[in-house]
């Protein structure tokens, strides 16, 4: 069973890498039949469904995969991405935190979480979080950019508050 699944899966990955997404999708579906509890099937199906422009099936694969392994970092992160598309930033925050908890390389997920803090207007939390990120990833320009946005917002708030106080 494992050997058959491995051959099918590797063939599907090759098709995916060749941008033959429909054929890859068919192969990944066969992988599901052979080994329905293999979490890699769901991760791969998410990617191929998204490449085929079918976000509904991708989200369904995320949910099914998380029912098999609720600690899968990639599926939690992807579900958070879908939450953002649906303007559910609170769910996205919780899912990114969960994804970070189980990730071997949480840096990119942490940057996404920083964006959520900024979008939610949690400026103090965003600054503190970004400070920790800069210690871990000092060469990551996106973090500096996002910190700049937060400080610009804070400066604008202070300016507006002082202008209003001055005018009243």
C-alpha beads as a LAMMPS data file, in Angstrom:
LAMMPS data file: protein, C-alpha beads

168 atoms
167 bonds

1 atom types
1 bond types

-500.0 500.0 xlo xhi
-500.0 500.0 ylo yhi
-500.0 500.0 zlo zhi

Masses

1 110.0

Atoms # bond

1 1 1 0.000 0.000 0.000
2 1 1 2.728 2.479 1.002
3 1 1 4.771 1.669 -2.091
4 1 1 1.802 2.123 -4.434
5 1 1 0.845 5.349 -2.717
6 1 1 4.432 6.633 -2.915
7 1 1 4.662 5.988 -6.649
8 1 1 1.288 7.634 -7.307
9 1 1 2.122 10.598 -5.118
10 1 1 5.541 11.159 -6.689
11 1 1 3.980 10.944 -10.158
12 1 1 1.345 13.485 -9.139
13 1 1 4.013 15.841 -7.782
14 1 1 5.920 15.550 -11.054
15 1 1 2.765 16.421 -12.996
16 1 1 2.131 19.355 -10.669
17 1 1 5.684 20.640 -11.141
18 1 1 5.184 20.367 -14.899
19 1 1 2.090 22.578 -14.477
20 1 1 -0.203 19.757 -15.621
21 1 1 -2.638 20.564 -12.857
22 1 1 -5.696 18.640 -14.066
23 1 1 -3.678 15.441 -14.458
24 1 1 -2.003 16.044 -11.120
25 1 1 -5.415 16.484 -9.511
26 1 1 -6.528 13.108 -10.885
27 1 1 -3.386 11.448 -9.519
28 1 1 -3.760 13.060 -6.084
29 1 1 -7.364 11.823 -5.958
30 1 1 -6.070 8.309 -6.653
31 1 1 -3.633 8.793 -3.785
32 1 1 -6.619 9.492 -1.542
33 1 1 -8.222 6.215 -2.547
34 1 1 -5.043 4.270 -1.830
35 1 1 -4.213 6.012 1.450
36 1 1 -7.035 8.302 2.671
37 1 1 -5.359 9.225 5.980
38 1 1 -2.080 10.409 4.467
39 1 1 -2.007 14.147 5.267
40 1 1 0.257 14.916 2.297
41 1 1 -2.689 14.101 0.016
42 1 1 -4.707 16.952 1.457
43 1 1 -1.849 19.453 1.360
44 1 1 -1.228 18.581 -2.285
45 1 1 -4.914 18.722 -3.198
46 1 1 -5.185 22.182 -1.646
47 1 1 -2.381 23.392 -3.880
48 1 1 -3.692 21.764 -7.052
49 1 1 -7.263 22.945 -6.448
50 1 1 -6.005 26.490 -5.937
51 1 1 -3.957 26.280 -9.136
52 1 1 -7.104 25.103 -10.921
53 1 1 -9.002 28.089 -9.487
54 1 1 -11.260 26.019 -7.280
55 1 1 -11.032 27.590 -3.831
56 1 1 -14.194 25.816 -2.636
57 1 1 -12.629 22.389 -3.140
58 1 1 -9.346 23.665 -1.703
59 1 1 -11.090 24.788 1.485
60 1 1 -12.928 21.466 1.684
61 1 1 -9.568 19.646 1.410
62 1 1 -8.163 21.884 4.183
63 1 1 -11.060 21.069 6.493
64 1 1 -10.932 17.342 5.746
65 1 1 -7.175 17.313 6.267
66 1 1 -7.485 19.143 9.579
67 1 1 -10.017 16.530 10.696
68 1 1 -7.271 13.951 10.169
69 1 1 -4.436 16.032 11.654
70 1 1 -5.506 19.181 13.471
71 1 1 -1.865 20.021 14.168
72 1 1 -0.829 20.323 10.525
73 1 1 0.832 23.721 10.250
74 1 1 0.353 24.144 6.494
75 1 1 -3.363 23.352 6.611
76 1 1 -3.911 25.696 9.585
77 1 1 -2.041 28.457 7.756
78 1 1 -4.031 27.867 4.582
79 1 1 -7.308 27.932 6.486
80 1 1 -6.173 31.251 7.987
81 1 1 -5.514 32.552 4.478
82 1 1 -9.076 31.605 3.522
83 1 1 -10.355 33.342 6.676
84 1 1 -8.640 36.532 5.510
85 1 1 -10.360 36.236 2.128
86 1 1 -13.649 36.092 4.042
87 1 1 -12.668 39.102 6.205
88 1 1 -12.613 36.944 9.332
89 1 1 -9.405 38.348 10.798
90 1 1 -10.031 37.027 14.309
91 1 1 -10.198 33.443 13.029
92 1 1 -7.137 34.066 10.877
93 1 1 -5.217 35.260 13.934
94 1 1 -6.102 32.132 15.910
95 1 1 -5.279 29.831 12.992
96 1 1 -1.919 31.522 12.371
97 1 1 -1.073 31.155 16.059
98 1 1 -1.942 27.477 15.795
99 1 1 0.104 27.090 12.619
100 1 1 3.096 28.766 14.290
101 1 1 2.825 26.406 17.251
102 1 1 3.239 23.355 15.006
103 1 1 5.576 24.746 12.348
104 1 1 9.221 23.819 11.881
105 1 1 9.789 27.184 10.154
106 1 1 7.331 29.687 11.630
107 1 1 8.955 32.836 10.194
108 1 1 6.713 33.305 7.136
109 1 1 3.621 32.541 9.214
110 1 1 4.701 35.040 11.869
111 1 1 4.959 37.725 9.196
112 1 1 1.390 36.934 8.134
113 1 1 0.315 37.184 11.777
114 1 1 2.024 40.571 12.040
115 1 1 -0.103 41.736 9.113
116 1 1 -3.232 40.573 10.953
117 1 1 -2.260 42.537 14.075
118 1 1 -1.786 45.617 11.903
119 1 1 -5.107 45.119 10.097
120 1 1 -6.892 44.689 13.419
121 1 1 -5.379 47.974 14.635
122 1 1 -3.512 46.255 17.477
123 1 1 -0.589 48.635 17.089
124 1 1 1.153 48.039 20.441
125 1 1 0.951 44.287 19.984
126 1 1 2.162 44.628 16.390
127 1 1 5.196 46.667 17.485
128 1 1 6.114 44.225 20.257
129 1 1 5.622 41.257 17.944
130 1 1 7.635 42.905 15.167
131 1 1 10.432 43.657 17.616
132 1 1 10.733 39.944 18.371
133 1 1 10.576 39.122 14.674
134 1 1 13.379 41.555 13.888
135 1 1 15.559 39.786 16.451
136 1 1 14.926 36.477 14.660
137 1 1 14.869 37.758 11.064
138 1 1 16.950 40.963 10.915
139 1 1 17.254 40.834 7.107
140 1 1 13.542 40.511 6.339
141 1 1 12.405 43.730 4.597
142 1 1 8.671 43.003 4.991
143 1 1 8.983 43.324 8.746
144 1 1 10.612 46.761 8.483
145 1 1 7.934 47.845 6.020
146 1 1 5.157 46.727 8.360
147 1 1 6.776 48.394 11.363
148 1 1 6.915 51.588 9.320
149 1 1 3.187 51.337 8.648
150 1 1 2.433 50.923 12.352
151 1 1 4.583 53.876 13.383
152 1 1 3.042 55.993 10.631
153 1 1 -0.434 55.147 11.929
154 1 1 0.588 55.954 15.496
155 1 1 2.142 59.249 14.435
156 1 1 -1.002 60.162 12.495
157 1 1 -3.186 59.327 15.514
158 1 1 -1.012 61.465 17.813
159 1 1 -1.000 64.317 15.313
160 1 1 -4.774 64.152 14.827
161 1 1 -5.394 64.004 18.581
162 1 1 -3.119 66.998 19.220
163 1 1 -4.610 68.970 16.333
164 1 1 -8.114 68.342 17.641
165 1 1 -7.046 69.332 21.170
166 1 1 -5.426 72.500 19.824
167 1 1 -8.479 73.460 17.773
168 1 1 -10.861 72.926 20.676

Bonds

1 1 1 2
2 1 2 3
3 1 3 4
4 1 4 5
5 1 5 6
6 1 6 7
7 1 7 8
8 1 8 9
9 1 9 10
10 1 10 11
11 1 11 12
12 1 12 13
13 1 13 14
14 1 14 15
15 1 15 16
16 1 16 17
17 1 17 18
18 1 18 19
19 1 19 20
20 1 20 21
21 1 21 22
22 1 22 23
23 1 23 24
24 1 24 25
25 1 25 26
26 1 26 27
27 1 27 28
28 1 28 29
29 1 29 30
30 1 30 31
31 1 31 32
32 1 32 33
33 1 33 34
34 1 34 35
35 1 35 36
36 1 36 37
37 1 37 38
38 1 38 39
39 1 39 40
40 1 40 41
41 1 41 42
42 1 42 43
43 1 43 44
44 1 44 45
45 1 45 46
46 1 46 47
47 1 47 48
48 1 48 49
49 1 49 50
50 1 50 51
51 1 51 52
52 1 52 53
53 1 53 54
54 1 54 55
55 1 55 56
56 1 56 57
57 1 57 58
58 1 58 59
59 1 59 60
60 1 60 61
61 1 61 62
62 1 62 63
63 1 63 64
64 1 64 65
65 1 65 66
66 1 66 67
67 1 67 68
68 1 68 69
69 1 69 70
70 1 70 71
71 1 71 72
72 1 72 73
73 1 73 74
74 1 74 75
75 1 75 76
76 1 76 77
77 1 77 78
78 1 78 79
79 1 79 80
80 1 80 81
81 1 81 82
82 1 82 83
83 1 83 84
84 1 84 85
85 1 85 86
86 1 86 87
87 1 87 88
88 1 88 89
89 1 89 90
90 1 90 91
91 1 91 92
92 1 92 93
93 1 93 94
94 1 94 95
95 1 95 96
96 1 96 97
97 1 97 98
98 1 98 99
99 1 99 100
100 1 100 101
101 1 101 102
102 1 102 103
103 1 103 104
104 1 104 105
105 1 105 106
106 1 106 107
107 1 107 108
108 1 108 109
109 1 109 110
110 1 110 111
111 1 111 112
112 1 112 113
113 1 113 114
114 1 114 115
115 1 115 116
116 1 116 117
117 1 117 118
118 1 118 119
119 1 119 120
120 1 120 121
121 1 121 122
122 1 122 123
123 1 123 124
124 1 124 125
125 1 125 126
126 1 126 127
127 1 127 128
128 1 128 129
129 1 129 130
130 1 130 131
131 1 131 132
132 1 132 133
133 1 133 134
134 1 134 135
135 1 135 136
136 1 136 137
137 1 137 138
138 1 138 139
139 1 139 140
140 1 140 141
141 1 141 142
142 1 142 143
143 1 143 144
144 1 144 145
145 1 145 146
146 1 146 147
147 1 147 148
148 1 148 149
149 1 149 150
150 1 150 151
151 1 151 152
152 1 152 153
153 1 153 154
154 1 154 155
155 1 155 156
156 1 156 157
157 1 157 158
158 1 158 159
159 1 159 160
160 1 160 161
161 1 161 162
162 1 162 163
163 1 163 164
164 1 164 165
165 1 165 166
166 1 166 167
167 1 167 168
